[in-house]
């Protein structure tokens, strides 16, 4: 088989991964076939590097993976970091103070550590830790003070909120700091802030340049607002059926849901001539 597009970039949770936290066999086979034919398949996720590497290695993926919305890009096999973006110290402090003034708990991600003001017994935190495979380090007091005192180099700052609080918090942050930082959301309970310009669209462009593939020969697949930049940047942007309605509106195509092996459908439709 001959490939039609040279690079397919997929989000992980809710796109490549099913709601049962598995990757369907049909998707695995389709990825293997596509890579064997000469295509490049990459994952771009909001997860931290320490969380995504143990997931993509068993899939047999080689080359690069993008974590933290694309802020960090690393080699899958060695774990060597190719690009490591993040906030300046005063930027991270400002974001934390903005969230604190709104009464929000905070997760601050610094390399392979999650620092959180949520108590260990918080159910949403426990679910998040179970899914990501990373245990958070609880701190007492204000996160802004902790970040400053320990000079943390943060790649992402997040609030875990109840689903009905997600959009109000997102809109608040866009209004307050959206001109300085990337504000987005991914799961039903996550509102996220990352460095301006370090989004999944820029990650896709980085990957395309790294592999020498024209942008018009790239495909991006996603399910949530944080996937919008790469959906817009790719030659073809595809939303899975379970994606947010907003993402579907911007996508060039809509494929079956993550539970129905949507990524396999995309590979078969756009990956091969």
C-alpha positions as CSV (number, residue, x, y, z in Angstrom):
1,X,0.0,0.0,0.0
2,X,1.1,3.6,-0.7
3,X,0.6,6.3,1.8
4,X,-1.3,9.5,0.9
5,X,-0.4,11.7,3.8
6,X,3.0,11.5,5.5
7,X,2.1,12.4,9.1
8,X,-1.0,11.6,11.2
9,X,-1.0,13.2,14.7
10,X,-3.6,12.0,17.2
11,X,-4.7,13.2,20.6
12,X,-4.6,10.5,23.2
13,X,-7.4,10.6,25.8
14,X,-10.9,10.5,24.2
15,X,-9.4,10.0,20.7
16,X,-6.8,7.2,20.5
17,X,-7.8,5.9,23.9
18,X,-11.3,4.6,24.5
19,X,-13.5,5.5,27.5
20,X,-12.5,2.1,28.9
21,X,-8.8,3.2,28.8
22,X,-7.8,0.9,26.0
23,X,-6.5,1.2,22.5
24,X,-8.7,-1.0,20.2
25,X,-7.0,-3.8,18.3
26,X,-8.2,-2.4,14.9
27,X,-6.5,0.9,15.8
28,X,-3.3,-0.8,16.7
29,X,-3.3,-2.8,13.4
30,X,-4.1,0.3,11.4
31,X,-1.2,2.2,13.0
32,X,1.2,-0.7,12.4
33,X,0.1,-0.9,8.7
34,X,0.5,2.8,8.2
35,X,3.9,3.0,9.8
36,X,5.0,-0.1,7.8
37,X,4.0,1.6,4.6
38,X,6.2,4.6,5.5
39,X,3.9,6.9,7.3
40,X,4.6,8.7,10.6
41,X,2.1,8.3,13.4
42,X,2.5,10.6,16.4
43,X,0.7,11.4,19.6
44,X,0.2,14.9,20.9
45,X,-1.4,15.1,24.3
46,X,-2.1,17.3,27.2
47,X,-0.6,14.6,29.5
48,X,2.8,15.1,31.1
49,X,5.7,13.2,29.6
50,X,5.9,10.8,32.5
51,X,2.3,9.8,31.9
52,X,2.3,9.4,28.1
53,X,5.6,7.5,27.6
54,X,4.4,4.3,29.4
55,X,1.3,4.5,27.1
56,X,2.9,4.9,23.7
57,X,5.8,2.6,24.1
58,X,3.7,-0.6,24.3
59,X,2.0,0.5,21.1
60,X,5.4,0.2,19.4
61,X,5.6,3.8,18.4
62,X,9.0,5.3,17.6
63,X,10.2,8.8,17.0
64,X,8.7,11.8,18.8
65,X,5.8,12.3,21.2
66,X,4.4,15.7,22.2
67,X,3.3,16.2,25.8
68,X,1.9,19.1,27.8
69,X,-0.2,20.3,24.8
70,X,3.0,20.3,22.8
71,X,5.1,22.3,25.3
72,X,7.4,19.3,25.7
73,X,8.5,17.1,22.8
74,X,10.6,14.0,23.4
75,X,12.0,10.9,21.8
76,X,9.8,7.9,22.8
77,X,12.5,5.3,23.1
78,X,15.1,7.2,25.0
79,X,12.9,9.8,26.7
80,X,15.3,12.4,25.6
81,X,13.6,15.8,25.6
82,X,13.9,17.6,22.2
83,X,12.0,20.7,23.2
84,X,11.2,21.8,26.7
85,X,9.0,24.9,27.0
86,X,7.5,26.4,30.1
87,X,6.6,29.5,32.0
88,X,9.0,32.1,33.4
89,X,8.8,32.1,37.2
90,X,6.8,35.3,37.4
91,X,4.4,34.1,34.8
92,X,3.7,30.9,36.7
93,X,3.2,32.9,39.9
94,X,0.8,35.3,38.2
95,X,-1.4,32.4,36.8
96,X,-1.5,30.8,40.3
97,X,-2.5,34.0,41.9
98,X,-5.2,34.5,39.3
99,X,-6.7,31.1,40.1
100,X,-6.3,31.6,43.8
101,X,-8.2,34.9,43.6
102,X,-11.1,32.9,42.1
103,X,-11.0,30.4,44.9
104,X,-9.6,27.5,42.7
105,X,-7.5,24.6,43.7
106,X,-4.4,24.3,41.5
107,X,-2.3,21.6,39.9
108,X,1.2,22.9,38.8
109,X,3.2,20.6,36.5
110,X,6.9,20.9,36.7
111,X,8.7,18.4,34.6
112,X,7.7,14.9,36.0
113,X,6.0,16.2,39.1
114,X,2.4,17.3,39.8
115,X,2.1,19.7,42.7
116,X,-1.4,20.1,43.9
117,X,-3.4,22.0,46.5
118,X,-6.2,19.4,46.3
119,X,-6.3,17.1,49.3
120,X,-5.2,13.5,48.7
121,X,-8.7,12.2,49.4
122,X,-10.3,14.4,46.7
123,X,-12.2,12.0,44.4
124,X,-11.5,13.9,41.2
125,X,-7.8,14.0,42.0
126,X,-7.8,10.3,42.8
127,X,-9.5,9.5,39.5
128,X,-7.0,11.7,37.6
129,X,-4.1,10.0,39.3
130,X,-5.5,6.6,38.4
131,X,-5.9,7.5,34.7
132,X,-2.5,9.2,34.3
133,X,-0.6,6.8,36.5
134,X,1.1,9.7,38.3
135,X,0.7,10.5,42.0
136,X,0.4,14.2,42.8
137,X,2.5,15.8,45.5
138,X,0.2,17.7,47.9
139,X,1.3,21.0,49.2
140,X,-0.4,23.2,51.9
141,X,-0.7,26.9,51.6
142,X,-0.8,29.0,48.4
143,X,0.5,27.5,45.2
144,X,1.8,30.9,44.1
145,X,4.0,31.0,47.2
146,X,5.3,27.5,46.7
147,X,6.1,28.0,43.1
148,X,8.1,31.2,43.9
149,X,9.9,29.7,46.9
150,X,11.0,26.6,45.0
151,X,11.5,28.4,41.7
152,X,9.5,25.7,39.9
153,X,9.8,25.6,36.1
154,X,6.2,24.8,35.2
155,X,5.1,23.5,31.8
156,X,1.3,23.7,32.6
157,X,-1.0,25.0,35.3
158,X,-4.4,23.4,35.7
159,X,-7.6,23.6,37.8
160,X,-9.6,20.4,38.4
161,X,-13.2,21.6,38.7
162,X,-16.8,20.1,38.7
163,X,-18.1,19.9,35.1
164,X,-20.6,22.7,35.6
165,X,-17.8,25.0,36.7
166,X,-15.5,24.3,33.7
167,X,-16.9,26.8,31.2
168,X,-17.3,29.7,33.7
169,X,-13.7,29.3,34.8
170,X,-12.4,29.0,31.3
171,X,-14.3,32.2,30.3
172,X,-13.0,34.0,33.4
173,X,-9.4,33.0,32.6
174,X,-9.7,34.0,28.9
175,X,-10.9,37.4,30.0
176,X,-8.2,37.9,32.7
177,X,-5.1,36.4,31.2
178,X,-6.0,35.0,27.8
179,X,-4.0,37.7,26.1
180,X,-0.8,36.4,27.7
181,X,-1.3,32.7,27.9
182,X,-2.9,29.8,26.2
183,X,-6.2,29.0,28.0
184,X,-8.0,25.9,27.1
185,X,-9.8,22.8,28.5
186,X,-9.5,19.1,27.7
187,X,-11.5,16.7,29.9
188,X,-14.8,17.4,31.5
189,X,-13.1,18.7,34.7
190,X,-9.8,20.3,33.5
191,X,-9.2,24.0,32.7
192,X,-5.6,24.4,31.6
193,X,-3.1,27.2,31.1
194,X,0.1,26.8,29.1
195,X,2.7,29.2,27.6
196,X,1.5,31.4,24.7
197,X,2.4,29.7,21.4
198,X,3.0,26.3,22.9
199,X,-0.1,24.6,21.7
200,X,-0.9,21.5,19.7
201,X,-0.9,23.4,16.5
202,X,2.7,24.5,17.0
203,X,3.6,21.0,18.0
204,X,2.2,19.6,14.8
205,X,4.2,22.1,12.8
206,X,7.3,21.2,14.7
207,X,6.7,17.5,14.0
208,X,6.0,18.1,10.3
209,X,9.3,20.1,9.9
210,X,11.2,17.5,11.9
211,X,10.1,14.8,9.6
212,X,10.2,16.9,6.4
213,X,6.5,16.5,5.6
214,X,4.5,19.3,4.0
215,X,1.7,20.6,6.2
216,X,-0.8,19.8,3.5
217,X,0.2,16.2,3.9
218,X,-0.6,16.0,7.6
219,X,-3.8,14.9,9.4
220,X,-4.7,15.7,13.0
221,X,-7.4,13.9,15.1
222,X,-8.9,15.2,18.3
223,X,-11.9,15.4,20.6
224,X,-11.6,18.6,22.7
225,X,-10.9,22.3,22.7
226,X,-7.2,21.9,23.3
227,X,-7.0,20.0,20.0
228,X,-8.4,22.9,18.0
229,X,-5.0,24.5,17.2
230,X,-3.7,21.3,15.6
231,X,-7.1,20.7,13.8
232,X,-6.7,24.1,12.3
233,X,-2.9,23.7,11.5
234,X,-3.1,20.3,9.8
235,X,-3.8,19.8,6.2
236,X,-6.9,17.8,7.3
237,X,-8.4,18.2,10.7
238,X,-10.7,15.4,12.0
239,X,-12.9,15.3,15.1
240,X,-14.0,12.0,16.6
241,X,-17.8,11.7,17.0
242,X,-17.5,12.1,20.8
243,X,-15.7,15.4,20.3
244,X,-17.1,18.7,21.6
245,X,-19.5,20.4,19.2
246,X,-17.2,23.4,18.9
247,X,-14.3,21.2,17.6
248,X,-16.6,19.4,15.1
249,X,-17.6,22.8,13.7
250,X,-13.9,23.6,12.9
251,X,-12.9,20.1,11.7
252,X,-12.8,19.1,8.0
253,X,-14.3,15.8,8.8
254,X,-15.9,13.8,11.7
255,X,-15.0,10.1,12.2
256,X,-16.5,7.5,14.4
257,X,-16.0,7.8,18.2
258,X,-13.0,6.7,20.2
259,X,-14.9,3.7,21.3
260,X,-15.7,2.8,17.7
261,X,-12.0,3.0,16.6
262,X,-12.2,6.4,14.9
263,X,-8.5,6.6,14.5
264,X,-8.4,3.4,12.5
265,X,-11.1,4.9,10.2
266,X,-9.0,8.1,9.7
267,X,-5.9,6.1,8.9
268,X,-7.7,4.0,6.3
269,X,-9.4,7.0,4.8
270,X,-6.6,9.5,4.7
271,X,-3.4,7.5,5.3
272,X,-3.4,5.4,2.1
273,X,-3.6,6.3,-1.5
